């Protein structure tokens, strides 16, 4: 089974898999879900996407089931992928008719803050307004503008980055590290609101048309709350002690933010190791896995005394 990543199509997230029979299967990642799997070495092409319009796209499997060369795609699939063209659309780049129809639907501009305080500016199509932030793993987020199309919203996004210095990407490793020791909720909420206020002030003074400034907070999924909240005094939270590039892994999900899980790790006898572990399930994307009664090998763990 080839892993296509963690998806939030609803309030119930899932690990999305592509079978040798060319069918997608979703494995639920609800609270208490158990994952036992073995990772086969290598990173494989996920195929490419053809966009036909808003809410209408086709996944095309990689013809040769090739190893990945560009991100999670082989060179041929990368060249055929419609979605790679959307990032230059607002700069005058040409796009296929279906992708143009998708990009010309209304979009939202948001400010997202993560557990370590890192804050980014981002965009979401009207149909994926909530889901986009759920998959990003935001701790707090605010919508700051509603744009008539994807061209306008990306012009605004670039403007905010240029004028206010808000980045457009936060790396997964930073998100994971932040969730091991998340900053206080009230601090992160205040930080997000401050950045959102600055963006609204900037946008409110522009002569541009095609958008309206909005004040709306994103509602974080309940499944993320435990992971996104600073741990209680005495609670033990560790980085996941293995990498998802090979070998056996066994986890029981307690909480999930984006693709990052707070999990218990059972030992060979079925008893949980002391403490909780922060694991980036997004690292499984592009990997081939086999399910079974596997466990994670636990090295000696020692908490900081300070």
C-alpha positions as CSV (number, residue, x, y, z in Angstrom):
1,X,0.0,0.0,0.0
2,X,1.3,3.4,-1.0
3,X,0.7,6.2,1.5
4,X,-0.7,9.4,0.1
5,X,-0.7,11.2,3.4
6,X,-3.1,12.3,6.2
7,X,-6.3,13.9,4.9
8,X,-9.0,15.9,6.8
9,X,-12.0,15.5,4.5
10,X,-14.2,16.0,7.5
11,X,-13.7,16.3,11.3
12,X,-12.5,12.7,11.2
13,X,-9.0,12.5,9.7
14,X,-7.6,9.4,7.9
15,X,-4.4,7.9,6.5
16,X,-5.0,7.7,2.8
17,X,-3.6,4.7,1.0
18,X,-3.4,3.7,-2.7
19,X,-3.6,-0.1,-3.3
20,X,-2.0,-2.2,-6.0
21,X,-5.5,-2.5,-7.4
22,X,-5.5,1.3,-8.1
23,X,-8.0,2.1,-5.4
24,X,-7.9,4.6,-2.5
25,X,-8.5,3.4,1.0
26,X,-8.8,5.6,4.1
27,X,-7.7,4.3,7.5
28,X,-9.5,6.3,10.2
29,X,-7.2,8.2,12.7
30,X,-9.8,8.7,15.5
31,X,-8.8,8.9,19.2
32,X,-7.7,5.5,20.3
33,X,-6.9,4.3,16.7
34,X,-4.0,1.8,16.6
35,X,-1.5,1.6,13.8
36,X,0.8,-1.3,13.3
37,X,2.9,-1.2,10.2
38,X,6.2,-2.0,8.5
39,X,7.8,0.6,6.2
40,X,9.5,-0.7,3.0
41,X,12.6,1.3,2.2
42,X,12.3,3.9,-0.6
43,X,10.1,6.9,-1.6
44,X,7.7,6.4,-4.5
45,X,5.9,8.6,-7.0
46,X,2.4,9.5,-6.0
47,X,1.3,10.1,-9.6
48,X,-0.2,13.4,-10.8
49,X,-3.4,15.4,-10.7
50,X,-5.6,16.7,-13.5
51,X,-7.9,19.5,-12.4
52,X,-11.2,19.9,-14.2
53,X,-12.8,22.6,-12.1
54,X,-13.8,23.5,-8.6
55,X,-14.2,20.3,-6.6
56,X,-13.5,18.2,-9.7
57,X,-10.1,16.5,-10.2
58,X,-8.7,13.2,-11.3
59,X,-5.7,11.3,-9.8
60,X,-3.6,9.6,-12.4
61,X,-1.3,6.9,-11.0
62,X,2.3,6.8,-11.9
63,X,2.6,4.6,-15.0
64,X,5.9,3.0,-13.9
65,X,5.3,3.0,-10.2
66,X,8.7,4.8,-10.2
67,X,10.8,6.1,-7.3
68,X,10.2,9.7,-6.5
69,X,12.6,12.3,-8.0
70,X,11.0,15.7,-7.4
71,X,9.4,15.8,-4.0
72,X,6.9,12.9,-4.0
73,X,6.8,12.5,-7.9
74,X,8.9,11.1,-10.6
75,X,10.1,13.6,-13.3
76,X,7.3,12.6,-15.8
77,X,4.5,12.9,-13.3
78,X,5.8,16.2,-12.0
79,X,5.8,17.6,-15.6
80,X,2.2,16.5,-16.1
81,X,0.8,17.7,-12.8
82,X,-1.7,20.6,-13.1
83,X,-1.4,21.7,-9.5
84,X,2.2,22.7,-9.8
85,X,1.1,25.5,-12.2
86,X,-1.2,27.3,-9.7
87,X,1.6,29.1,-7.9
88,X,2.5,31.2,-11.0
89,X,-1.0,31.9,-12.1
90,X,-1.2,35.3,-10.5
91,X,2.1,36.3,-12.1
92,X,0.7,35.8,-15.6
93,X,1.5,32.1,-16.0
94,X,-0.7,30.1,-18.4
95,X,-2.8,27.2,-16.9
96,X,-5.1,24.6,-18.4
97,X,-8.8,25.4,-18.6
98,X,-9.8,23.2,-15.7
99,X,-7.2,24.6,-13.4
100,X,-8.2,28.1,-14.4
101,X,-11.8,27.3,-13.4
102,X,-10.6,26.1,-10.0
103,X,-8.4,29.2,-9.5
104,X,-11.2,31.6,-10.4
105,X,-13.5,30.4,-7.6
106,X,-13.6,32.5,-4.4
107,X,-10.6,32.1,-2.0
108,X,-9.8,32.9,1.6
109,X,-6.6,34.5,3.0
110,X,-5.7,33.3,6.5
111,X,-3.1,33.8,9.2
112,X,-2.1,30.6,11.0
113,X,0.0,30.2,14.1
114,X,1.7,27.0,15.2
115,X,2.7,25.5,18.6
116,X,6.2,27.1,18.6
117,X,4.8,30.6,17.8
118,X,5.7,30.5,14.1
119,X,3.1,32.3,12.0
120,X,2.4,32.2,8.3
121,X,0.1,33.7,5.7
122,X,-1.8,31.3,3.5
123,X,-4.7,30.7,1.1
124,X,-7.6,28.3,0.9
125,X,-10.2,27.7,-1.8
126,X,-13.8,28.3,-0.8
127,X,-14.5,24.5,-0.8
128,X,-11.5,23.8,1.5
129,X,-11.8,26.8,3.8
130,X,-11.7,24.7,7.0
131,X,-9.9,21.6,5.8
132,X,-6.8,23.4,4.6
133,X,-6.0,24.7,8.1
134,X,-6.8,21.3,9.6
135,X,-4.3,19.7,7.3
136,X,-1.7,22.4,8.0
137,X,-1.9,21.6,11.7
138,X,-2.5,25.2,12.9
139,X,-3.0,25.8,16.6
140,X,-4.8,29.1,16.1
141,X,-5.8,30.7,12.8
142,X,-7.8,33.7,11.6
143,X,-9.4,34.5,8.3
144,X,-8.4,38.0,7.2
145,X,-9.8,38.4,3.7
146,X,-12.3,36.9,1.3
147,X,-11.1,37.3,-2.4
148,X,-13.2,36.9,-5.5
149,X,-10.7,34.5,-7.1
150,X,-7.4,32.8,-6.7
151,X,-5.4,35.4,-8.6
152,X,-6.4,38.2,-6.2
153,X,-5.8,36.1,-3.0
154,X,-2.3,35.2,-4.1
155,X,-1.4,38.8,-4.9
156,X,-2.5,39.6,-1.4
157,X,-0.5,36.8,0.1
158,X,2.7,38.0,-1.7
159,X,2.0,41.5,-0.5
160,X,1.7,40.5,3.1
161,X,4.9,38.5,2.9
162,X,6.7,41.5,1.3
163,X,5.3,44.2,3.6
164,X,4.9,42.4,7.0
165,X,7.4,39.5,6.6
166,X,5.0,36.7,7.3
167,X,6.3,33.5,5.7
168,X,4.2,31.3,3.4
169,X,5.5,28.0,4.7
170,X,6.4,26.5,8.1
171,X,8.4,23.3,7.9
172,X,7.1,20.0,9.4
173,X,10.2,19.6,11.6
174,X,9.4,23.0,13.3
175,X,5.8,22.0,13.8
176,X,6.8,18.7,15.4
177,X,9.4,20.3,17.7
178,X,6.8,22.9,18.8
179,X,4.2,20.3,19.7
180,X,6.7,18.5,22.0
181,X,6.8,21.7,24.1
182,X,3.9,23.9,22.9
183,X,3.7,27.4,24.1
184,X,0.8,28.5,26.3
185,X,-2.6,28.7,24.5
186,X,-3.3,32.2,25.6
187,X,0.1,33.3,24.2
188,X,-0.4,31.7,20.9
189,X,-4.0,33.0,20.5
190,X,-2.8,36.6,21.3
191,X,0.1,36.2,18.9
192,X,-2.3,35.1,16.1
193,X,-4.7,37.9,16.7
194,X,-1.9,40.5,16.7
195,X,-0.6,39.3,13.3
196,X,-4.1,39.0,11.9
197,X,-4.8,42.6,13.1
198,X,-1.7,43.9,11.3
199,X,-2.7,42.1,8.1
200,X,-6.2,43.5,8.2
201,X,-4.8,47.0,8.8
202,X,-2.5,46.6,5.7
203,X,-5.3,45.2,3.5
204,X,-7.7,47.9,4.6
205,X,-5.5,50.6,3.3
206,X,-5.0,49.2,-0.2
207,X,-6.4,50.6,-3.4
208,X,-6.9,47.1,-4.8
209,X,-10.3,45.7,-5.5
210,X,-11.6,42.1,-5.7
211,X,-11.6,41.3,-2.0
212,X,-13.1,42.3,1.4
213,X,-11.4,42.3,4.8
214,X,-13.0,39.9,7.2
215,X,-12.7,39.1,10.9
216,X,-13.3,35.4,11.6
217,X,-11.5,32.8,13.7
218,X,-10.9,29.2,12.5
219,X,-12.3,26.5,14.7
220,X,-9.6,23.9,15.5
221,X,-10.8,20.2,15.4
222,X,-11.4,18.8,18.9
223,X,-9.1,15.8,18.1
224,X,-6.1,18.3,18.0
225,X,-6.8,19.9,21.4
226,X,-4.7,17.6,23.6
227,X,-1.7,17.8,21.4
228,X,-1.9,21.6,20.9
229,X,-2.2,22.3,24.6
230,X,0.9,22.7,26.8
231,X,1.4,19.5,28.7
232,X,0.4,19.2,32.4
233,X,3.1,19.4,35.0
234,X,4.8,16.1,35.3
235,X,3.5,14.8,31.9
236,X,6.1,13.2,29.7
237,X,6.1,14.1,26.0
238,X,8.9,12.9,23.8
239,X,9.8,13.2,20.1
240,X,8.9,9.9,18.3
241,X,12.1,7.8,18.7
242,X,12.3,6.4,15.2
243,X,12.1,7.5,11.6
244,X,9.4,6.4,9.1
245,X,11.9,5.3,6.4
246,X,12.1,1.6,7.3
247,X,11.2,-1.0,9.9
248,X,8.3,-1.7,12.2
249,X,6.2,0.8,13.9
250,X,3.3,0.6,16.4
251,X,1.3,3.6,17.7
252,X,-2.0,4.3,19.4
253,X,-3.3,7.8,18.5
254,X,-4.4,10.0,21.4
255,X,-4.6,13.3,19.5
256,X,-3.9,14.6,16.0
257,X,-2.9,18.0,14.6
258,X,-2.5,18.1,10.9
259,X,-0.4,15.0,10.2
260,X,1.2,15.0,13.6
261,X,0.1,12.5,16.2
262,X,0.4,12.4,20.0
263,X,0.6,8.7,20.5
264,X,1.2,5.9,23.0
265,X,3.8,3.2,22.0
266,X,3.0,-0.3,23.2
267,X,5.9,-2.7,23.8
268,X,6.1,-6.3,22.6
269,X,3.9,-7.4,25.5
270,X,1.2,-4.8,24.7
271,X,1.9,-2.5,27.7
272,X,2.4,1.2,26.9
273,X,5.8,2.8,27.3
274,X,5.7,5.6,29.9
275,X,4.9,9.0,28.4
276,X,3.5,10.1,25.1
277,X,5.3,10.6,21.8
278,X,4.9,13.2,19.1
279,X,5.1,11.5,15.7
280,X,4.9,13.1,12.2
281,X,2.7,10.7,10.2
282,X,3.2,13.0,7.2
283,X,6.7,11.4,6.9
284,X,4.9,8.2,5.7
285,X,3.8,10.1,2.5
286,X,5.3,8.4,-0.5
287,X,6.3,5.3,1.5
288,X,5.0,1.8,0.9
289,X,3.7,0.0,4.0
290,X,2.4,-3.3,5.2
291,X,0.0,-3.6,8.1
292,X,0.6,-6.1,10.9
293,X,1.3,-6.5,14.6
294,X,4.4,-4.4,14.6
295,X,5.9,-2.3,17.4
296,X,8.3,0.6,17.5
297,X,11.8,-0.1,18.9
298,X,12.3,2.1,21.9
299,X,15.8,3.3,22.7
300,X,16.8,4.4,26.2
301,X,14.9,7.7,27.0
302,X,16.0,10.3,29.5
303,X,14.2,13.5,30.2
304,X,16.0,16.8,30.7
305,X,16.5,17.6,34.4
306,X,16.1,21.3,33.7
